[in-house]
Amino acid sequence: MFNSEDDINQDLTRNRSSNNSDSNLDQIDANVSTESIALRKKQLESIFTKLIIFGLTLGTILGLTAYYLLHRFGMTKKPYQLEQERIEREQEAKPNVDKINNFSPSNSSQDRFEI
């Protein structure tokens, strides 16, 4: 008779002969209950939820730390603000000559040296 190339019976016999070489396949439980599947699904969902919460918490902490450090070291200021602060520091560092010239003159040269 006519034998087709994709005969199911031949495929099964080939698979059985190849499965005999692997002893681990005999230990697999093909009859998994729906209860164990539901339990495994809940476990995976809880792990996934915990990972999301952990990632969001860690991201929040790192973001707030970066924000604090940027403000602490003045890296968030605009260039014109930095220039204005530099000018103010230079003005504070210069001695004020007007204050020295405003001293009242003493009457005699002797008074200048007395304390």
N, CA, C and O of each residue as an XYZ file, in Angstrom:
460
protein
N       0.803     -1.188      0.000
C       0.000      0.000      0.000
C       0.843      1.248      0.000
O       2.072      1.226      0.061
N       0.121      2.317     -0.071
C       0.796      3.612     -0.144
C       1.140      4.104      1.260
O       0.259      4.172      2.116
N       2.377      4.441      1.507
C       2.830      5.010      2.786
C       3.186      6.480      2.563
O       4.026      6.812      1.726
N       2.534      7.341      3.324
C       2.839      8.766      3.192
C       4.138      9.089      3.909
O       4.577      8.347      4.788
N       4.736     10.182      3.532
C       6.016     10.567      4.142
C       5.856     11.023      5.579
O       6.753     10.831      6.400
N       4.740     11.613      5.880
C       4.525     12.101      7.243
C       3.547     11.193      7.986
O       2.491     11.632      8.441
N       3.908      9.961      8.095
C       3.091      8.973      8.792
C       3.271      9.168     10.297
O       4.399      9.179     10.791
N       2.177      9.320     11.015
C       2.216      9.568     12.461
C       2.827      8.391     13.200
O       3.592      8.586     14.144
N       2.508      7.194     12.795
C       3.026      6.005     13.482
C       4.536      5.927     13.390
O       5.196      5.546     14.357
N       5.090      6.280     12.247
C       6.545      6.257     12.110
C       7.188      7.328     12.976
O       8.241      7.096     13.569
N       6.558      8.511     13.056
C       7.099      9.581     13.888
C       7.109      9.174     15.354
O       8.084      9.436     16.059
N       6.039      8.537     15.824
C       5.982      8.100     17.219
C       7.050      7.059     17.530
O       7.675      7.114     18.589
N       7.262      6.136     16.646
C       8.283      5.115     16.903
C       9.672      5.749     16.911
O      10.527      5.337     17.695
N       9.907      6.726     16.069
C      11.206      7.417     16.078
C      11.393      8.188     17.391
O      12.477      8.173     17.976
N      10.336      8.858     17.846
C      10.422      9.616     19.087
C      10.650      8.701     20.281
O      11.425      9.039     21.175
N       9.993      7.556     20.312
C      10.182      6.622     21.435
C      11.605      6.112     21.474
O      12.196      5.982     22.546
N      12.145      5.827     20.331
C      13.507      5.308     20.307
C      14.505      6.381     20.744
O      15.501      6.066     21.394
N      14.250      7.642     20.395
C      15.166      8.711     20.811
C      14.955      9.079     22.271
O      15.895      9.528     22.927
N      13.728      8.898     22.808
C      13.451      9.208     24.204
C      14.078      8.199     25.152
O      14.342      8.530     26.308
N      14.316      7.013     24.708
C      14.903      5.993     25.578
C      16.312      6.380     26.010
O      16.773      5.959     27.071
N      16.985      7.167     25.211
C      18.350      7.552     25.543
C      18.384      8.607     26.655
O      19.393      8.722     27.351
N      17.307      9.376     26.837
C      17.274     10.432     27.852
C      16.432      9.963     29.033
O      15.211      9.852     28.922
N      17.071      9.693     30.148
C      16.354      9.160     31.317
C      15.614     10.261     32.085
O      14.703      9.959     32.856
N      15.988     11.524     31.892
C      15.321     12.616     32.603
C      13.888     12.838     32.124
O      13.052     13.344     32.873
N      13.611     12.467     30.904
C      12.270     12.657     30.366
C      11.255     11.749     31.047
O      10.064     12.062     31.071
N      11.705     10.643     31.595
C      10.785      9.735     32.285
C      10.318     10.320     33.606
O       9.258      9.941     34.104
N      11.091     11.239     34.188
C      10.760     11.798     35.492
C       9.825     13.001     35.408
O       9.367     13.491     36.440
N       9.535     13.484     34.208
C       8.670     14.642     34.052
C       7.231     14.225     34.279
O       6.754     13.238     33.720
N       6.542     15.005     35.120
C       5.133     14.730     35.399
C       4.296     15.489     34.391
O       4.229     16.717     34.434
N       3.666     14.775     33.495
C       2.864     15.399     32.452
C       1.489     15.796     32.960
O       0.818     16.627     32.347
N       1.071     15.224     34.051
C      -0.253     15.513     34.594
C      -0.132     16.560     35.691
O      -0.141     16.225     36.876
N      -0.019     17.820     35.303
C       0.099     18.913     36.253
C      -1.314     19.397     36.562
O      -2.121     19.617     35.659
N      -1.598     19.559     37.858
C      -2.950     19.957     38.239
C      -3.140     21.460     38.046
O      -2.179     22.229     38.015
N      -4.388     21.851     37.919
C      -4.695     23.273     37.747
C      -4.415     24.041     39.029
O      -4.132     25.238     38.986
N      -4.490     23.364     40.165
C      -4.187     24.036     41.442
C      -2.721     24.438     41.515
O      -2.392     25.541     41.952
N      -1.849     23.541     41.087
C      -0.424     23.867     41.132
C      -0.084     24.965     40.122
O       0.799     25.787     40.368
N      -0.781     24.977     38.996
C      -0.560     26.039     38.007
C      -1.012     27.381     38.565
O      -0.330     28.390     38.386
N      -2.165     27.398     39.243
C      -2.670     28.634     39.832
C      -1.742     29.122     40.943
O      -1.494     30.320     41.073
N      -1.232     28.184     41.741
C      -0.302     28.547     42.812
C       0.984     29.134     42.232
O       1.501     30.132     42.735
N       1.494     28.512     41.178
C       2.722     29.004     40.547
C       2.488     30.384     39.928
O       3.364     31.247     39.977
N       1.312     30.586     39.350
C       0.984     31.882     38.759
C       0.942     32.974     39.822
O       1.435     34.078     39.591
N       0.359     32.682     40.982
C       0.315     33.663     42.073
C       1.713     33.966     42.593
O       2.022     35.113     42.916
N       2.558     32.944     42.675
C       3.933     33.160     43.133
C       4.685     34.066     42.160
O       5.400     34.975     42.581
N       4.526     33.819     40.875
C       5.206     34.648     39.881
C       4.675     36.081     39.890
O       5.442     37.029     39.718
N       3.373     36.239     40.089
C       2.802     37.581     40.174
C       3.332     38.333     41.390
O       3.614     39.528     41.304
N       3.470     37.645     42.518
C       3.987     38.318     43.715
C       5.460     38.698     43.542
O       5.884     39.768     43.978
N       6.231     37.821     42.906
C       7.639     38.136     42.648
C       7.735     39.343     41.709
O       8.546     40.242     41.931
N       6.916     39.359     40.675
C       6.911     40.463     39.720
C       6.528     41.776     40.402
O       7.139     42.815     40.150
N       5.514     41.723     41.267
C       5.081     42.918     41.993
C       6.186     43.419     42.915
O       6.430     44.622     42.996
N       6.853     42.505     43.606
C       7.949     42.898     44.501
C       9.099     43.521     43.726
O       9.708     44.487     44.187
N       9.400     42.981     42.560
C      10.468     43.558     41.742
C      10.118     44.966     41.257
O      10.979     45.845     41.219
N       8.861     45.176     40.891
C       8.437     46.514     40.461
C       8.537     47.502     41.617
O       9.032     48.615     41.441
N       8.070     47.103     42.795
C       8.134     47.988     43.967
C       9.588     48.293     44.323
O       9.926     49.437     44.628
N      10.444     47.280     44.286
C      11.858     47.484     44.590
C      12.495     48.447     43.588
O      13.257     49.331     43.979
N      12.191     48.283     42.311
C      12.754     49.163     41.282
C      12.293     50.597     41.429
O      13.086     51.528     41.284
N      11.008     50.780     41.717
C      10.493     52.142     41.905
C      11.100     52.803     43.139
O      11.435     53.987     43.111
N      11.238     52.045     44.210
C      11.830     52.591     45.437
C      13.287     52.976     45.211
O      13.715     54.066     45.591
N      14.032     52.089     44.600
C      15.448     52.368     44.337
C      15.597     53.561     43.396
O      16.474     54.401     43.599
N      14.757     53.644     42.377
C      14.808     54.776     41.455
C      14.479     56.093     42.134
O      15.091     57.120     41.838
N      13.510     56.066     43.046
C      13.144     57.278     43.778
C      14.299     57.737     44.663
O      14.621     58.924     44.706
N      14.912     56.805     45.360
C      16.030     57.152     46.252
C      17.191     57.723     45.441
O      17.769     58.741     45.820
N      17.534     57.078     44.331
C      18.637     57.574     43.506
C      18.315     58.931     42.885
O      19.191     59.790     42.778
N      17.074     59.125     42.481
C      16.679     60.409     41.905
C      16.759     61.542     42.908
O      17.261     62.622     42.600
N      16.261     61.292     44.112
C      16.316     62.333     45.142
C      17.753     62.636     45.552
O      18.097     63.789     45.811
N      18.593     61.605     45.610
C      20.002     61.822     45.938
C      20.682     62.658     44.863
O      21.439     63.576     45.176
N      20.419     62.349     43.609
C      21.014     63.132     42.516
C      20.531     64.580     42.554
O      21.318     65.503     42.345
N      19.246     64.780     42.820
C      18.689     66.133     42.930
C      19.379     66.909     44.052
O      19.752     68.068     43.865
N      19.549     66.279     45.215
C      20.197     66.932     46.350
C      21.638     67.291     46.023
O      22.083     68.403     46.308
N      22.371     66.352     45.424
C      23.781     66.611     45.120
C      23.948     67.702     44.069
O      24.871     68.511     44.163
N      23.075     67.735     43.074
C      23.167     68.784     42.061
C      22.941     70.163     42.669
O      23.639     71.117     42.328
N      21.974     70.267     43.561
C      21.733     71.560     44.214
C      22.823     71.893     45.220
O      23.177     73.059     45.394
N      23.347     70.887     45.873
C      24.388     71.103     46.888
C      25.645     71.709     46.258
O      26.262     72.606     46.834
N      26.017     71.221     45.083
C      27.228     71.706     44.427
C      26.956     72.818     43.424
O      27.865     73.227     42.702
N      25.733     73.311     43.365
C      25.405     74.455     42.525
C      25.419     74.170     41.039
O      25.692     75.063     40.237
N      25.130     72.953     40.670
C      25.178     72.595     39.259
C      23.854     72.849     38.547
O      23.735     72.577     37.352
N      22.869     73.362     39.255
C      21.579     73.630     38.634
C      21.388     75.110     38.320
O      20.351     75.497     37.782
N      22.373     75.939     38.650
C      22.246     77.378     38.411
C      22.528     77.697     36.954
O      23.273     76.992     36.274
N      21.919     78.764     36.497
C      22.115     79.221     35.126
C      23.427     79.992     35.044
O      23.903     80.507     36.056
N      24.015     80.080     33.859
C      25.318     80.748     33.729
C      25.315     82.192     34.207
O      26.289     82.637     34.814
N      24.246     82.934     33.949
C      24.241     84.334     34.379
C      24.175     84.435     35.904
O      24.677     85.404     36.474
N      23.565     83.455     36.573
C      23.551     83.459     38.041
C      24.952     83.209     38.588
O      25.357     83.821     39.577
N      25.688     82.312     37.946
C      27.061     82.036     38.380
C      27.949     83.269     38.183
O      28.782     83.581     39.034
N      27.768     83.963     37.060
C      28.554     85.178     36.799
C      28.236     86.262     37.820
O      29.134     86.961     38.290
N      26.968     86.401     38.160
C      26.567     87.409     39.144
C      27.159     87.086     40.518
O      27.612     87.992     41.218
N      27.161     85.825     40.909
C      27.761     85.441     42.194
C      29.264     85.698     42.199
O      29.809     86.121     43.219
N      29.943     85.450     41.080
C      31.383     85.693     41.000
C      31.681     87.182     41.155
O      32.632     87.556     41.841
N      30.880     88.028     40.526
C      31.074     89.482     40.633
C      30.842     89.944     42.068
O      31.583     90.784     42.577
N      29.818     89.400     42.720
C      29.549     89.775     44.114
C      30.693     89.361     45.035
O      31.052     90.106     45.947
N      31.265     88.187     44.810
C      32.403     87.750     45.634
C      33.617     88.638     45.429
O      34.329     88.951     46.383
N      33.858     89.051     44.175
C      34.982     89.936     43.900
C      34.797     91.292     44.561
O      35.760     91.874     45.059
N      33.568     91.803     44.570
C      33.307     93.088     45.202
C      33.477     93.001     46.713
O      33.951     93.951     47.336
N      33.107     91.905     47.294
C      33.277     91.737     48.744
C      34.743     91.594     49.116
O      35.147     91.994     50.208
N      35.539     91.030     48.225
C      36.950     90.810     48.514
C      37.780     92.093     48.397
O      38.835     92.188     49.024
N      37.334     93.081     47.611
C      38.074     94.335     47.453
C      37.935     95.170     48.721
O      36.854     95.251     49.304
N      39.038     95.793     49.144
C      38.935     96.679     50.308
C      38.185     97.957     49.907
O      38.324     98.465     48.794
N      37.410     98.439     50.831
C      36.625     99.647     50.565
C      37.468    100.872     50.920
O      37.678    101.168     52.096
N      37.943    101.573     49.909
C      38.833    102.715     50.080
C      38.089    103.905     50.664
O      38.710    104.709     51.359
N      36.833    104.056     50.428
C      36.062    105.193     50.924
C      36.060    105.224     52.449
O      36.094    106.303     53.042
N      36.021    104.089     53.077
C      35.997    104.052     54.538
C      37.305    104.583     55.122
O      37.298    105.243     56.161
N      38.413    104.303     54.466
C      39.712    104.779     54.981
C      39.813    106.291     54.816
O      40.355    106.956     55.700
N      39.332    106.841     53.759
C      39.422    108.282     53.507
C      38.460    109.090     54.367
O      38.628    110.306     54.455
N      37.503    108.512     54.980
C      36.519    109.240     55.771
C      36.928    109.446     57.230
O      36.129    109.951     58.019
N      38.138    109.074     57.603
C      38.581    109.311     58.977
C      38.731    110.822     59.190
O      39.155    111.561     58.302
N      38.372    111.238     60.380
C      38.528    112.668     60.670
C      40.000    112.975     60.950
O      40.677    112.194     61.619
N      40.487    114.078     60.456
C      41.907    114.411     60.677
C      42.133    114.782     62.138
O      41.291    115.422     62.769
N      43.253    114.380     62.650
C      43.565    114.722     64.043
C      44.185    116.121     64.089
O      44.711    116.615     63.092
N      44.111    116.735     65.247
C      44.590    118.109     65.406
C      46.109    118.186     65.433
O      46.694    119.130     64.901
N      46.716    117.250     66.015
C      48.169    117.329     66.116
C      48.769    115.999     65.705
O      48.097    114.968     65.672
N      50.014    116.052     65.403
C      50.717    114.834     65.002
C      50.906    113.897     66.185
O      51.049    112.688     66.003
N      50.908    114.443     67.391
C      51.053    113.641     68.608
C      49.836    112.742     68.818
O      49.986    111.611     69.279
N      48.649    113.215     68.493
C      47.416    112.449     68.670
C      47.369    111.229     67.756
O      46.733    110.226     68.079
N      48.013    111.315     66.668
C      47.993    110.204     65.720
C      48.653    108.949     66.288
O      48.261    107.832     65.952
N      49.626    109.130     67.125
C      50.368    107.986     67.630
C      49.886    107.496     68.974
O      50.367    106.477     69.470
N      48.971    108.183     69.557
C      48.427    107.765     70.862
C      47.310    106.758     70.668
O      46.555    106.804     69.697
N      47.233    105.867     71.606
C      46.181    104.873     71.533
C      45.142    105.159     72.589
O      44.157    104.429     72.700
